Amino acid sequence: MLKAGIVGLPNVGKSTLFNALSNNENAEAANYPFCTIEPNNATVIVPDTRMKVLQGIVSTQKLVPAIIEFVDIAGLVKGASQGEGLGNKFLSNIKETDLIVHVVRCFDDPNVVHVSGKVDPIEDIMLINTELAISDLDLVERSREKFGKKLRSGDKEIKIIDQAFEKILPFLREGKPAKLADLTDEERFAIKSYGLLTLKKVLYAANVSEADIAKETNEHVEAVRKMADEDGSGVVVICANAEAQLIGLSDEEKEEFLGELGVKEMGLKKLIRGVYNLLGLQTYFTAGEKEVRAWTINVGDKAPRAASKIHTDFERGFIKAEVVAFDDFVELDGRINARAQGKARDEGKEYVVADGDVIEFKFNV
C-alpha cells in the first residue's frame, strides 16, 4: 500500500489536514506543540469518477478503489535529530513512508502560535530539511565505518553503496537533501534499503487561509513554489481549516460550501493528484461482473509488471493482455462490443500500460 507521511513544524495545520483527509476527527488538533503523541494512520480512498462509470456498464455491486495510507507524524522541532522535542522516534516513522507530505504554514493568524514566533515558510522548510539531513548524515557515516574489511576486500555491492554515499555526503553536511546528488540507477537501487529520509520525494502542502484559497497563492506560497522548483519537489495549495469544515457534510452541502469559497474541488483530490504526479503513478482498471477495481502502477510499466499488482503469478505466467482504452470501453458499452468493433487489443510483454486502460490478463502457471 502506498504510504505518505504528513510532517511539519507544530501548529502548521498537520493534524487538521489529517482530520479532513480521513474524514474523521480522531487526530487531535490543538493549539500547542506535540499534540500528536503517536502517529495516526488513515486509509484514504483515491477518488476516481471513472469507477462509477465502469460499474454502470458491467453491472456490478462491488467497487474496489485504489487507496493511500496517510500517517500524521508529530511536529518536528529544531534538534529533533539529536533527541529534542519528541526526537528520533518520529524520524523513524518518516522512514517507513513512500513520500513526504510537508505541510507548510502559509497563513498569518495571531491566534495560532508559531513555534518560531513568526511565519516564514522557507525557514520552516529549511529547519526540517536540516533535521532530516542530520539524521541521514549520522546513518551514512556510521554505515561507512562498518564497511571496513568488506570494502577493502573488493566487495562489489559495498563498493557501489560507498560510492553513492560519497556523492551524498557533501550535501548532507550542508544540511541539503541527498536527492540533489547525481546518483546512477545502480547506486539508487543499492542504497534503497537504507531508507534515507532526504532521498524521498517531497510534496509541499501550502496551507493558506480561507481568504486565499480561491486564488491559490500569496507571498508565502510563491516562496514555497520557488523552493520546490529548486529542489525538485511538488506543491499543492490547500486550506486545512476549510477542509476540516467539510467533515460530516453531504455532497450537496460540500459543493455549496466550496462554491462560497470560490473553490472547484476539495483539497483531498488536489493532494492525491499531487502525490500521483510526483511519484509518477497512474491507474488501470479490471472490470467484470464480480467487481470493478483500480490498480496503481508506475507510469511506463509494461503489461507483465502491471499484472503483478494482481498476483505475482500473473507476471510469471503472463501470456497476453486484452486491453480496451477507457473511452472506447465507455463509448462501446463494454468489452464485448469493443471486441466486435476491433477496439479490444491483444497486447504482449512489451506493451506499456496507459492510464485508464481496462485490462483482462491471460496467464498460465
Solvent accessible surface area in square Angstrom, and as a share of the most:
residue,aa,sasa,rsa
1,M,141,0.63
2,L,33,0.17
3,K,47,0.20
4,A,1,0.00
5,G,0,0.00
6,I,0,0.00
7,V,0,0.00
8,G,0,0.00
9,L,2,0.01
10,P,4,0.03
11,N,25,0.13
12,V,1,0.01
13,G,16,0.16
14,K,12,0.05
15,S,8,0.05
16,T,33,0.19
17,L,2,0.01
18,F,3,0.01
19,N,12,0.06
20,A,14,0.11
21,L,8,0.04
22,S,20,0.13
23,N,87,0.45
24,N,47,0.24
25,E,134,0.60
26,N,117,0.60
27,A,3,0.02
28,E,100,0.45
29,A,60,0.46
30,A,37,0.29
31,N,81,0.41
32,Y,105,0.40
33,P,57,0.36
34,F,63,0.26
35,C,20,0.12
36,T,6,0.04
37,I,98,0.50
38,E,106,0.48
39,P,36,0.23
40,N,38,0.19
41,N,82,0.42
42,A,11,0.08
43,T,82,0.47
44,V,8,0.05
45,I,102,0.52
46,V,14,0.08
47,P,50,0.32
48,D,36,0.19
49,T,109,0.63
50,R,56,0.21
51,M,9,0.04
52,K,136,0.58
53,V,63,0.36
54,L,0,0.00
55,Q,35,0.16
56,G,61,0.58
57,I,39,0.20
58,V,27,0.15
59,S,93,0.60
60,T,6,0.03
61,Q,174,0.77
62,K,107,0.45
63,L,51,0.26
64,V,32,0.18
65,P,35,0.22
66,A,11,0.08
67,I,65,0.33
68,I,0,0.00
69,E,27,0.12
70,F,0,0.00
71,V,8,0.05
72,D,0,0.00
73,I,0,0.00
74,A,0,0.00
75,G,7,0.06
76,L,4,0.02
77,V,24,0.14
78,K,157,0.66
79,G,14,0.13
80,A,1,0.01
81,S,11,0.07
82,Q,131,0.58
83,G,44,0.42
84,E,99,0.44
85,G,41,0.39
86,L,62,0.31
87,G,4,0.04
88,N,79,0.41
89,K,103,0.43
90,F,3,0.01
91,L,7,0.03
92,S,58,0.37
93,N,26,0.13
94,I,0,0.00
95,K,90,0.38
96,E,121,0.54
97,T,5,0.03
98,D,70,0.36
99,L,0,0.00
100,I,3,0.01
101,V,0,0.00
102,H,4,0.02
103,V,1,0.00
104,V,1,0.00
105,R,4,0.01
106,C,0,0.00
107,F,32,0.13
108,D,104,0.54
109,D,48,0.25
110,P,133,0.84
111,N,119,0.61
112,V,45,0.26
113,V,93,0.54
114,H,12,0.05
115,V,61,0.35
116,S,47,0.30
117,G,68,0.65
118,K,111,0.47
119,V,33,0.19
120,D,43,0.22
121,P,4,0.03
122,I,43,0.22
123,E,67,0.30
124,D,5,0.03
125,I,0,0.00
126,M,110,0.49
127,L,33,0.16
128,I,1,0.00
129,N,28,0.14
130,T,50,0.29
131,E,6,0.03
132,L,7,0.04
133,A,0,0.00
134,I,53,0.27
135,S,27,0.17
136,D,2,0.01
137,L,33,0.17
138,D,70,0.36
139,L,39,0.19
140,V,0,0.00
141,E,64,0.29
142,R,108,0.40
143,S,12,0.07
144,R,75,0.27
145,E,140,0.63
146,K,158,0.67
147,F,12,0.05
148,G,25,0.24
149,K,162,0.69
150,K,121,0.51
151,L,63,0.31
152,R,184,0.67
153,S,91,0.59
154,G,52,0.50
155,D,51,0.26
156,K,153,0.65
157,E,108,0.49
158,I,22,0.11
159,K,107,0.45
160,I,24,0.12
161,I,8,0.04
162,D,15,0.08
163,Q,76,0.34
164,A,0,0.00
165,F,0,0.00
166,E,102,0.46
167,K,77,0.32
168,I,0,0.00
169,L,7,0.03
170,P,71,0.45
171,F,60,0.25
172,L,3,0.01
173,R,148,0.54
174,E,119,0.54
175,G,17,0.17
176,K,90,0.38
177,P,17,0.10
178,A,0,0.00
179,K,39,0.16
180,L,71,0.35
181,A,4,0.03
182,D,123,0.64
183,L,15,0.08
184,T,68,0.40
185,D,124,0.64
186,E,101,0.46
187,E,11,0.05
188,R,97,0.36
189,F,162,0.68
190,A,19,0.15
191,I,0,0.00
192,K,153,0.65
193,S,101,0.65
194,Y,48,0.18
195,G,19,0.18
196,L,4,0.02
197,L,7,0.04
198,T,9,0.05
199,L,39,0.19
200,K,28,0.12
201,K,91,0.39
202,V,17,0.10
203,L,2,0.01
204,Y,2,0.01
205,A,0,0.00
206,A,0,0.00
207,N,6,0.03
208,V,2,0.01
209,S,41,0.26
210,E,57,0.26
211,A,91,0.71
212,D,25,0.13
213,I,9,0.05
214,A,57,0.44
215,K,124,0.53
216,E,62,0.28
217,T,40,0.23
218,N,31,0.16
219,E,136,0.61
220,H,27,0.12
221,V,0,0.00
222,E,85,0.38
223,A,35,0.27
224,V,0,0.00
225,R,81,0.30
226,K,138,0.59
227,M,34,0.15
228,A,2,0.02
229,D,123,0.63
230,E,118,0.53
231,D,20,0.10
232,G,50,0.48
233,S,16,0.11
234,G,15,0.15
235,V,40,0.23
236,V,18,0.10
237,V,5,0.03
238,I,0,0.00
239,C,3,0.02
240,A,1,0.01
241,N,85,0.43
242,A,5,0.04
243,E,15,0.07
244,A,28,0.22
245,Q,82,0.37
246,L,3,0.02
247,I,39,0.20
248,G,70,0.68
249,L,59,0.30
250,S,52,0.33
251,D,110,0.57
252,E,128,0.58
253,E,83,0.37
254,K,35,0.15
255,E,131,0.59
256,E,112,0.50
257,F,39,0.16
258,L,17,0.08
259,G,52,0.50
260,E,131,0.59
261,L,34,0.17
262,G,50,0.48
263,V,23,0.13
264,K,202,0.86
265,E,47,0.21
266,M,40,0.18
267,G,3,0.03
268,L,31,0.15
269,K,82,0.35
270,K,23,0.10
271,L,0,0.00
272,I,6,0.03
273,R,117,0.43
274,G,11,0.10
275,V,0,0.00
276,Y,22,0.08
277,N,110,0.56
278,L,32,0.16
279,L,42,0.21
280,G,27,0.26
281,L,28,0.14
282,Q,18,0.08
283,T,9,0.05
284,Y,0,0.00
285,F,0,0.00
286,T,27,0.15
287,A,21,0.16
288,G,29,0.28
289,E,154,0.69
290,K,181,0.77
291,E,38,0.17
292,V,0,0.00
293,R,64,0.23
294,A,9,0.07
295,W,38,0.13
296,T,35,0.20
297,I,2,0.01
298,N,70,0.36
299,V,95,0.55
300,G,42,0.40
301,D,17,0.09
302,K,85,0.36
303,A,0,0.00
304,P,21,0.13
305,R,128,0.47
306,A,0,0.00
307,A,0,0.00
308,S,23,0.15
309,K,98,0.41
310,I,51,0.26
311,H,96,0.43
312,T,95,0.55
313,D,39,0.20
314,F,42,0.17
315,E,63,0.28
316,R,168,0.61
317,G,11,0.10
318,F,12,0.05
319,I,96,0.49
320,K,71,0.30
321,A,0,0.00
322,E,18,0.08
323,V,0,0.00
324,V,0,0.00
325,A,32,0.25
326,F,32,0.14
327,D,106,0.55
328,D,32,0.17
329,F,2,0.01
330,V,55,0.32
331,E,138,0.62
332,L,37,0.18
333,D,92,0.48
334,G,7,0.07
335,R,25,0.09
336,I,137,0.69
337,N,68,0.35
338,A,0,0.00
339,R,112,0.41
340,A,85,0.66
341,Q,118,0.53
342,G,58,0.56
343,K,93,0.39
344,A,21,0.17
345,R,86,0.31
346,D,89,0.46
347,E,37,0.17
348,G,37,0.36
349,K,122,0.52
350,E,126,0.57
351,Y,37,0.14
352,V,74,0.43
353,V,3,0.02
354,A,48,0.37
355,D,77,0.40
356,G,1,0.01
357,D,5,0.02
358,V,0,0.00
359,I,2,0.01
360,E,63,0.28
361,F,20,0.08
362,K,78,0.33
363,F,82,0.34
364,N,110,0.56
365,V,101,0.58
